[in-house]
Amino acid sequence: MRENRTSGTVWGVSGNRHSYHDGGETACSLLIEEFSGLLIVKQGRISQTALKVAIALVTLSVKDDWAQRLPPGLVEFSERLLVASGSPGYGPRMMRVSKQPWMLRVYQIQDLLMPGQFEGFGHRKIFMQQQVEAAIKQGARQVLVVGAGFDTLCLRLAPQNSDVQFFEVDHPATSVAKARGVTLEGQPANMIQIAADLGEQALSKVLSEDGRWQFSLPSVLLAEGLFQYLTDDEVRGLLRDAAACTAPGSRFAFTHAIPGERRMLSILTRLIAEPWKSTVRSKDLPEYVEGTGWTMISDVDTESAHGVERYAVAERA
Ligand SMILES: C[S@@+](CC[C@H](N)C(=O)[O-])C[C@H]1O[C@@H](n2cnc3c(N)ncnc32)[C@H](O)[C@@H]1O
């Protein structure tokens, strides 16, 4: 994976301000910021994409029966981590505003451009948790979330699985901001946050330098909402590198964007920031991962409820 030297950004995603202030924003400006946010990870700044996923989940919890469908504790942890991050605009008032039913309309507008993506955030959290729980049942002793953002899975599952070691790796700016909330929650003894720029250092090097990851243990890795911001070569590089530090039989659950006719989205993302760098059809994944050390074990994902992404699981050969 390489840094985009021209814009000084990581994984080729350019920076921009965010402006989720505590109320007083119009739906339109929120939508524009959402687009900026979805495409932004600037070196030295908290990942806007990570913040936006977490706040979207808070709003999703007031839609239909999503409060019951989302894993227990996810929304409450997300709110507290966001507030503790100190990210401008993500204060307690924003949490209250995000749960106002009118906020759903903002996401309805977003869904015109990325159909299904709002609920897709919820589906993918459920999917990832199911994969981790299944892998643990089958013997996985380490869980690693790559590009964890403000994801709450490790915080929630670590206390229930004391014989499993949970790891998160994220860019230092985001990792440090999240650590503030994790400390306030009381960091589980079996949860480790590693701050590293994977654009600068290979995952295997990061893990071996940290020293706590055991290369020989059966493990489950997650990359959620991440691959679309990498080029195809970078995705394959990450998979190869992940294979180099995991035992045979380990799993890698990930989401990926699918190619499609999203003319409006494409125009907007080109105007505001950089477009996604990779997309792949679910049915093409076996060929896509060939030679990386992973074999696809999940079925072809044809679920349109997953929005502009699809979900997949590979096994370390
Ligand atoms: C779209 S967010 C997804 C967050 C989380 N996986 C979720 O779905 O809630 C992408 C994440 O990748 C991380 N990331 C981007 N570039 C990175 C880099 N060079 N090194 C480490 N992490 C990076 C960002 O900090 C951010 O947390």
The ligand as an ORCA input file, in Angstrom:
! r2SCAN-3c Opt
* xyz 0 1
  C     -14.328      3.740      6.337
  S     -13.449      3.715      7.853
  C     -14.099      2.194      8.448
  C     -14.050      2.112      9.931
  C     -14.594      0.799     10.512
  N     -13.969     -0.350      9.899
  C     -16.096      0.721     10.395
  O     -16.580      0.143      9.411
  O     -16.788      1.223     11.263
  C     -11.798      3.299      7.308
  C     -10.769      3.151      8.432
  O      -9.474      2.842      7.868
  C      -8.470      3.558      8.565
  N      -7.283      3.815      7.724
  C      -7.246      4.517      6.571
  N      -5.984      4.633      6.140
  C      -5.198      3.980      7.053
  C      -3.798      3.721      7.159
  N      -2.947      4.162      6.243
  N      -3.357      3.020      8.219
  C      -4.203      2.550      9.156
  N      -5.554      2.736      9.096
  C      -6.046      3.452      8.067
  C      -9.128      4.862      8.929
  O      -8.446      5.517      9.994
  C     -10.555      4.421      9.263
  O     -10.689      4.141     10.621
*
